[in-house]
Amino acid sequence: MKTTDKRAPRTDGEATRKRILTAAGELYAEHGLAETTNKMVAQRAEVDLASINYHFGNRNGLYQAVLGEAHRRLINLVDLERIAHSDDPVEEKLRQLFDYLVNRDTRQKGQWPIRVLYREVMSPSSHLLTLGENQIYPKIGMIQSIVSDITGIPANDPALLRCMLNVIAPCAMLHVVSQFELAPAQRLSAMPSQDLVDHLYRFAMAGLAVSGEHYRAKH
């Protein structure tokens, strides 16, 4: 009698992939890319090396996946799209953006995603370009649309990039200083998040209003 061997599809593939990502992220955060081998990742994730190659192709593929996952956990494109495409007044969108970024930072403090990204930014590799294309630039585009609507400056005008710097830089600095146990950083961390949100919003709105007026006066 002829029999057929029908193997049931694996249902734990995604769970294994997530376990590898978490293990790799923790190790990259602790030791950096150069000092972390796939063997170390496999041991922590309790998988074999073949599983890493199956899910990520190679060491570079794994690191890029970790960077992408870290950035997604820190700033999720879906969340930014929800804010940018809502029917709320554009000023309220900016406040929601700061609220999202500040409170997202509080939840991520001390966790591996922010530490992995900090390592990559402070000592950038070629993988940062890939992260920019896949994660950073689309998210900047969402913020750009909000800032453009507030100032009236077209999205393709260099003047808008200067405005973007004033909006994004303070939030980025919150992530950076959270990595240090310095007195100013500790005092910032101890502040009520809503106070930080209100300050960043007022500061940004004042600057964006002036920038918009300056742009219209020149054009």
C-alpha positions as a Markdown table, in Angstrom:
| # | Residue | x | y | z |
|---|---|---|---|---|
| 1 | Met | 0.0 | 0.0 | 0.0 |
| 2 | Lys | 1.4 | 3.4 | -1.0 |
| 3 | Thr | 1.6 | 5.9 | 1.8 |
| 4 | Thr | 2.2 | 9.6 | 1.8 |
| 5 | Asp | 4.2 | 11.4 | 4.4 |
| 6 | Lys | 2.3 | 14.6 | 5.1 |
| 7 | Arg | 4.2 | 16.6 | 7.6 |
| 8 | Ala | 2.3 | 19.2 | 9.6 |
| 9 | Pro | 3.4 | 22.7 | 9.0 |
| 10 | Arg | 5.6 | 24.2 | 11.7 |
| 11 | Thr | 3.6 | 26.6 | 13.9 |
| 12 | Asp | 6.4 | 27.8 | 16.0 |
| 13 | Gly | 8.4 | 29.5 | 13.3 |
| 14 | Glu | 7.4 | 33.1 | 14.2 |
| 15 | Ala | 7.9 | 32.4 | 17.9 |
| 16 | Thr | 11.4 | 31.1 | 17.1 |
| 17 | Arg | 12.2 | 34.2 | 15.0 |
| 18 | Lys | 11.1 | 36.5 | 17.8 |
| 19 | Arg | 13.1 | 34.6 | 20.3 |
| 20 | Ile | 16.2 | 35.0 | 18.1 |
| 21 | Leu | 15.6 | 38.7 | 17.6 |
| 22 | Thr | 15.3 | 39.3 | 21.4 |
| 23 | Ala | 18.4 | 37.3 | 22.2 |
| 24 | Ala | 20.4 | 39.0 | 19.5 |
| 25 | Gly | 19.1 | 42.4 | 20.6 |
| 26 | Glu | 20.1 | 41.8 | 24.2 |
| 27 | Leu | 23.5 | 40.7 | 23.2 |
| 28 | Tyr | 24.1 | 43.5 | 20.8 |
| 29 | Ala | 23.0 | 46.0 | 23.5 |
| 30 | Glu | 25.4 | 44.4 | 26.0 |
| 31 | His | 28.5 | 43.7 | 23.8 |
| 32 | Gly | 28.0 | 45.5 | 20.4 |
| 33 | Leu | 28.0 | 43.9 | 17.0 |
| 34 | Ala | 31.7 | 43.2 | 16.7 |
| 35 | Glu | 31.8 | 41.2 | 20.0 |
| 36 | Thr | 28.6 | 39.2 | 19.4 |
| 37 | Thr | 28.7 | 36.0 | 17.4 |
| 38 | Asn | 25.8 | 34.0 | 16.0 |
| 39 | Lys | 26.9 | 31.2 | 18.2 |
| 40 | Met | 26.3 | 33.4 | 21.3 |
| 41 | Val | 22.9 | 34.3 | 19.9 |
| 42 | Ala | 21.9 | 30.7 | 19.3 |
| 43 | Gln | 22.9 | 29.7 | 22.8 |
| 44 | Arg | 20.9 | 32.5 | 24.4 |
| 45 | Ala | 17.9 | 31.9 | 22.2 |
| 46 | Glu | 18.2 | 28.1 | 22.6 |
| 47 | Val | 18.2 | 27.4 | 18.9 |
| 48 | Asp | 20.8 | 26.0 | 16.5 |
| 49 | Leu | 22.8 | 28.1 | 14.1 |
| 50 | Ala | 20.7 | 26.7 | 11.2 |
| 51 | Ser | 17.6 | 28.4 | 12.6 |
| 52 | Ile | 19.4 | 31.8 | 12.5 |
| 53 | Asn | 20.4 | 31.3 | 8.9 |
| 54 | Tyr | 16.9 | 30.1 | 8.0 |
| 55 | His | 15.2 | 33.2 | 9.4 |
| 56 | Phe | 17.8 | 35.9 | 8.7 |
| 57 | Gly | 20.1 | 34.5 | 6.0 |
| 58 | Asn | 23.4 | 35.5 | 7.7 |
| 59 | Arg | 24.9 | 37.7 | 10.4 |
| 60 | Asn | 24.3 | 40.9 | 8.6 |
| 61 | Gly | 20.7 | 40.0 | 8.0 |
| 62 | Leu | 20.2 | 39.3 | 11.7 |
| 63 | Tyr | 21.7 | 42.6 | 12.7 |
| 64 | Gln | 19.6 | 44.5 | 10.2 |
| 65 | Ala | 16.5 | 42.8 | 11.5 |
| 66 | Val | 17.4 | 43.7 | 15.0 |
| 67 | Leu | 18.0 | 47.3 | 14.1 |
| 68 | Gly | 14.6 | 47.4 | 12.3 |
| 69 | Glu | 12.8 | 45.8 | 15.2 |
| 70 | Ala | 14.5 | 48.1 | 17.7 |
| 71 | His | 13.4 | 51.2 | 15.7 |
| 72 | Arg | 9.9 | 49.8 | 15.3 |
| 73 | Arg | 9.5 | 49.3 | 19.0 |
| 74 | Leu | 10.9 | 52.8 | 19.6 |
| 75 | Ile | 8.8 | 54.6 | 16.9 |
| 76 | Asn | 6.1 | 52.7 | 15.1 |
| 77 | Leu | 5.2 | 53.9 | 11.6 |
| 78 | Val | 1.6 | 52.9 | 12.1 |
| 79 | Asp | 1.3 | 55.1 | 15.1 |
| 80 | Leu | 2.8 | 58.1 | 13.3 |
| 81 | Glu | 0.5 | 57.5 | 10.3 |
| 82 | Arg | -2.5 | 57.5 | 12.7 |
| 83 | Ile | -1.4 | 60.9 | 14.2 |
| 84 | Ala | -0.5 | 62.5 | 10.8 |
| 85 | His | -3.7 | 61.3 | 9.0 |
| 86 | Ser | -6.2 | 62.0 | 11.8 |
| 87 | Asp | -8.9 | 64.7 | 11.4 |
| 88 | Asp | -7.5 | 66.6 | 14.4 |
| 89 | Pro | -6.2 | 70.2 | 14.0 |
| 90 | Val | -2.6 | 70.2 | 12.9 |
| 91 | Glu | -1.5 | 71.8 | 16.2 |
| 92 | Glu | -3.1 | 69.0 | 18.1 |
| 93 | Lys | -1.3 | 66.5 | 15.9 |
| 94 | Leu | 2.0 | 68.1 | 16.9 |
| 95 | Arg | 1.1 | 67.8 | 20.6 |
| 96 | Gln | 0.1 | 64.2 | 20.1 |
| 97 | Leu | 3.5 | 63.6 | 18.4 |
| 98 | Phe | 5.4 | 64.9 | 21.3 |
| 99 | Asp | 3.2 | 63.0 | 23.8 |
| 100 | Tyr | 3.9 | 59.8 | 21.8 |
| 101 | Leu | 7.7 | 60.4 | 21.5 |
| 102 | Val | 8.2 | 61.4 | 25.2 |
| 103 | Asn | 6.1 | 58.6 | 26.6 |
| 104 | Arg | 7.6 | 56.1 | 24.2 |
| 105 | Asp | 11.0 | 57.0 | 25.5 |
| 106 | Thr | 10.0 | 56.5 | 29.1 |
| 107 | Arg | 8.7 | 53.0 | 28.3 |
| 108 | Gln | 11.9 | 52.0 | 26.4 |
| 109 | Lys | 14.4 | 53.4 | 28.9 |
| 110 | Gly | 17.0 | 50.8 | 29.8 |
| 111 | Gln | 15.7 | 48.2 | 27.3 |
| 112 | Trp | 17.7 | 46.7 | 24.6 |
| 113 | Pro | 16.1 | 48.5 | 21.6 |
| 114 | Ile | 17.2 | 51.9 | 22.6 |
| 115 | Arg | 20.6 | 50.7 | 23.7 |
| 116 | Val | 21.2 | 48.9 | 20.3 |
| 117 | Leu | 20.2 | 52.0 | 18.4 |
| 118 | Tyr | 22.4 | 54.2 | 20.6 |
| 119 | Arg | 25.4 | 52.0 | 19.9 |
| 120 | Glu | 24.7 | 52.1 | 16.1 |
| 121 | Val | 24.3 | 55.9 | 16.0 |
| 122 | Met | 27.4 | 56.6 | 18.2 |
| 123 | Ser | 29.5 | 54.2 | 16.1 |
| 124 | Pro | 27.7 | 53.9 | 12.8 |
| 125 | Ser | 28.1 | 51.0 | 10.4 |
| 126 | Ser | 26.9 | 50.6 | 6.8 |
| 127 | His | 23.8 | 49.1 | 8.3 |
| 128 | Leu | 22.7 | 52.6 | 9.3 |
| 129 | Leu | 21.9 | 53.4 | 5.7 |
| 130 | Thr | 19.6 | 50.4 | 5.4 |
| 131 | Leu | 17.9 | 51.4 | 8.6 |
| 132 | Gly | 17.4 | 54.9 | 7.2 |
| 133 | Glu | 15.8 | 53.6 | 4.0 |
| 134 | Asn | 13.6 | 51.0 | 5.7 |
| 135 | Gln | 12.6 | 52.7 | 9.0 |
| 136 | Ile | 13.8 | 56.3 | 9.5 |
| 137 | Tyr | 12.9 | 58.1 | 6.3 |
| 138 | Pro | 9.3 | 56.9 | 6.1 |
| 139 | Lys | 8.7 | 58.0 | 9.7 |
| 140 | Ile | 10.4 | 61.4 | 9.1 |
| 141 | Gly | 8.0 | 61.8 | 6.2 |
| 142 | Met | 5.0 | 61.6 | 8.6 |
| 143 | Ile | 6.5 | 64.2 | 10.9 |
| 144 | Gln | 7.4 | 66.4 | 7.9 |
| 145 | Ser | 3.8 | 66.5 | 6.8 |
| 146 | Ile | 2.7 | 67.9 | 10.2 |
| 147 | Val | 5.5 | 70.5 | 10.3 |
| 148 | Ser | 4.7 | 71.6 | 6.7 |
| 149 | Asp | 1.0 | 72.1 | 7.5 |
| 150 | Ile | 1.9 | 74.2 | 10.6 |
| 151 | Thr | 4.4 | 76.4 | 8.9 |
| 152 | Gly | 3.0 | 76.5 | 5.4 |
| 153 | Ile | 6.5 | 75.7 | 4.1 |
| 154 | Pro | 6.5 | 73.1 | 1.2 |
| 155 | Ala | 7.8 | 69.7 | 2.0 |
| 156 | Asn | 10.5 | 69.9 | -0.6 |
| 157 | Asp | 11.9 | 73.3 | 0.6 |
| 158 | Pro | 15.2 | 73.2 | 2.5 |
| 159 | Ala | 13.7 | 75.7 | 5.0 |
| 160 | Leu | 11.4 | 72.9 | 6.2 |
| 161 | Leu | 14.4 | 70.7 | 7.0 |
| 162 | Arg | 15.6 | 73.4 | 9.5 |
| 163 | Cys | 12.2 | 73.3 | 11.1 |
| 164 | Met | 12.3 | 69.5 | 11.3 |
| 165 | Leu | 15.6 | 69.7 | 13.1 |
| 166 | Asn | 14.0 | 71.8 | 15.9 |
| 167 | Val | 11.2 | 69.4 | 16.3 |
| 168 | Ile | 13.1 | 66.1 | 16.2 |
| 169 | Ala | 16.4 | 67.0 | 17.9 |
| 170 | Pro | 15.0 | 67.6 | 21.4 |
| 171 | Cys | 13.2 | 64.2 | 21.3 |
| 172 | Ala | 16.3 | 62.5 | 20.1 |
| 173 | Met | 18.3 | 64.1 | 22.9 |
| 174 | Leu | 15.9 | 62.7 | 25.4 |
| 175 | His | 16.8 | 59.2 | 24.1 |
| 176 | Val | 20.5 | 60.0 | 24.3 |
| 177 | Val | 20.7 | 61.4 | 27.8 |
| 178 | Ser | 18.6 | 58.6 | 29.1 |
| 179 | Gln | 21.6 | 56.4 | 28.6 |
| 180 | Phe | 23.7 | 58.2 | 31.2 |
| 181 | Glu | 23.4 | 58.4 | 34.9 |
| 182 | Leu | 24.2 | 62.1 | 35.0 |
| 183 | Ala | 22.4 | 64.5 | 37.3 |
| 184 | Pro | 20.7 | 66.5 | 34.5 |
| 185 | Ala | 19.5 | 63.3 | 32.9 |
| 186 | Gln | 18.2 | 62.0 | 36.1 |
| 187 | Arg | 16.3 | 65.3 | 36.8 |
| 188 | Leu | 14.8 | 65.1 | 33.3 |
| 189 | Ser | 13.7 | 61.6 | 33.9 |
| 190 | Ala | 12.1 | 62.6 | 37.2 |
| 191 | Met | 10.0 | 65.3 | 35.6 |
| 192 | Pro | 6.3 | 64.5 | 34.9 |
| 193 | Ser | 6.1 | 63.5 | 31.2 |
| 194 | Gln | 3.2 | 65.9 | 30.6 |
| 195 | Asp | 5.4 | 68.8 | 31.7 |
| 196 | Leu | 8.0 | 67.8 | 29.1 |
| 197 | Val | 5.3 | 67.3 | 26.4 |
| 198 | Asp | 3.8 | 70.8 | 27.1 |
| 199 | His | 7.2 | 72.4 | 27.1 |
| 200 | Leu | 8.3 | 70.8 | 23.8 |
| 201 | Tyr | 5.0 | 71.7 | 22.2 |
| 202 | Arg | 5.1 | 75.4 | 23.3 |
| 203 | Phe | 8.8 | 75.7 | 22.3 |
| 204 | Ala | 8.2 | 74.1 | 18.9 |
| 205 | Met | 5.0 | 76.0 | 18.1 |
| 206 | Ala | 6.7 | 79.4 | 18.8 |
| 207 | Gly | 9.6 | 78.6 | 16.6 |
| 208 | Leu | 7.5 | 77.1 | 13.8 |
| 209 | Ala | 5.2 | 80.2 | 13.8 |
| 210 | Val | 8.2 | 82.5 | 13.4 |
| 211 | Ser | 9.8 | 80.3 | 10.7 |
| 212 | Gly | 6.5 | 80.2 | 8.8 |
| 213 | Glu | 6.2 | 84.0 | 9.0 |
| 214 | His | 9.8 | 84.4 | 7.8 |
| 215 | Tyr | 9.3 | 82.1 | 4.9 |
| 216 | Arg | 6.1 | 83.9 | 3.8 |
| 217 | Ala | 7.9 | 87.3 | 4.0 |
| 218 | Lys | 10.6 | 86.1 | 1.7 |
| 219 | His | 8.2 | 84.4 | -0.8 |
